[in-house]
Amino acid sequence: MRRKAKISNLNHIENLLINSSKSLENKELKNNMTANLLWREVAGDKTSENSYVLKYENKILFVACKSSVWTNELSLMKKNFLEKIKESPFKIKVNDIFFTVKKIKKDEIKNNSIDSKEVNQISLTEEEIFFAEKLAKNAKNNPELAEIIKKTYISSLKASKLKERL
C-alpha cells in the first residue's frame, strides 16, 4: 500500500516538474514576444524597420541594428527608450538595452521568407491557441493591442512550424 502511495507521489512530482519546465519555456517565449511588441511600440515605425529584438534576458533588451550608424543613433536615444518602456502598457521590466550590428544579406532574406498563404494553412493545437489567448489577455485595457498580440503570436508560431517542415 505504501509503495503505491510513493509511486503515486513520484508521478505527481514528475508531472509538476514537467509542467513547471513547460511553464518556464512558455514564460521565456512570452517575454521575448512581448519584448518584440514593446520594441515596435517604443521605437516607432522607421526605427523598427532598421532594428529588431534579438532577445530579452535578465531584464536586458538586446537589439540588432542594420548598420553601425543605426547602432550609434539608437545608443544615443537609449535613455529616451527606457523612459518610454517604463510608461508602456506592457508588463515587462527593462533595466538596460544593448545595441549591436547584425547585417542581413538580401539572399538570406529571400531564403528565409515564407509565403503567407502557406503560413495560414498551418494548424495549431488547442493548447497553442489557448496560450495565444492567454498571452493577449496581458493587454486587458487595450483590446486592439490584445488582438495584435494574439495574431502576432499565432503567425509567429505557424511560421516556425512551417520552417521546421522545410
N, C-alpha and C positions, 0 to 999 in steps of 0.2 A: 504494500500500500504506500509506504513512504517512498519507495523507488519511483512509483508512478507520479507522485507529487513532485519529486525532484526533477524528473524528466519534463513534466508539465511546466515547472518553473524555468527550466533551462530553455525550453521552447519559447516561453514568454519573453525571457531576456533576449534571446536571439532575435525575435521579432522586433523588440524595442530597438536593438542595435541597428538592424537593417532599416527600420523606418527612420531612425534618427540620422543615419548616413544619407538616406534619400532626402530627408528634410534639409540637411546641410548643403547637398548638391543643388536642390531647388532654391535655397536661400542665396547661394552664390550666383546662380543663373539669374535669379530675380534681381539681385543687386547690380549685376552687370547690365542687364536690360534697362533697369531704372537709370543707371548711370548714363547709358546711351541716350535715353529720352531726355534726361536732365541736361546733358551737354547740348543737345539740339535746341532746347528751350533757352538756355542761358547764353549760348554762343551766337545764336541767330543764324539766318539762312546762309549768308555769304561765308561766314566763318566755318559753319558745319559742312559746307561744300568742300572746304580745304583742310579739314581736320576731322578726326573721329576718335572715339574712346577705344583704346586698346584693352584696358581692363580697369577694374575698381578693386582695390585690395588695401586692407588696413587703413581705411578712411583716406586713401590717396587715389586720385583720379589720374590715370596715365593716358595722355592724349597724343596721338600721332598726327603730325602735320605733313603736308605735301612737300614743303620745302623749308630750308633753314630761315628764309625770310618770314614765313608764317610762324615758325617756332619762336623766333625773336619777338615778333609782334605780339603774339599771344602771351609770351612770358612777361612782357611789359604790362599786359592787361590782367595778369593773374589776380591781383588784389580785387579788381572790379568783378571778375568771375566768381571769386569766393564770396563776395558780398551778395551777388545775385543768387548764388546757390543757397545761402542761408535764408533768403527771402522766398525761395521757390516752394511750391506746394508738395514737392517730392519729399518723401521721408527717407532721406539718405544723408549721412553726415560726411562731409568732405573737409579734411583739415589742410590738404595741400594738393597741388596739381603739378605734375611733371609733364613737360612737353618734349617730344622727340621727333626727329625727322624719319619718315618712313615713305620712301618713294614707291609708287606702284606703276609698273610699265603698262602701256596700253594693251600689249599682248596678254598680260596676266588678267587684266580686266575682262577682255573678251573670253578668255578660257574659263574664268570664274563666273561669268554671267549666266543667269538662269532665266529661262522663259517663264513669264508669269502664268501662262496657261498651264504649263507643266506643274508649277507650284500649286495652283488651285486644285489640281486633280489628286494631290496627296491627301490621304485621310489621316485624321488624328484619333487617338484613343479618347475615351470619355474622361480619363484621368488627366490627360494633357489639356483638354478643353476646360475641365474644371479648374485646373491650375491657372489657365489664362484668365478665367473669370475672377478667380481669387486675386490674382495679381492686379487686375483692373480695379478691384474694389478699393485699392490704396488711394485712388483719386476720388474719394467719396463726394467731395464738394464740387467736383467738376466732371459731369457726365460725358462731356465731349472728350476730355483728356482720357477718361477711363476707356472709352471706345477706341481711341487711338492706341493706347497701351495694349489692349486686348488684340487688336488687329495686327499690331507690330509683332507681338509675341507669337501669335499664330503663324504669321507669314514667315518669321524667322525660323520657327520650328519646322515648318513644311519645307523651307529651302534647305535646311540641314539634312532632313530626311532624303530629299531629292539628291543632294550632293553625295550622300552615303551610297545611294543606288548606282550612281555614275561611276 
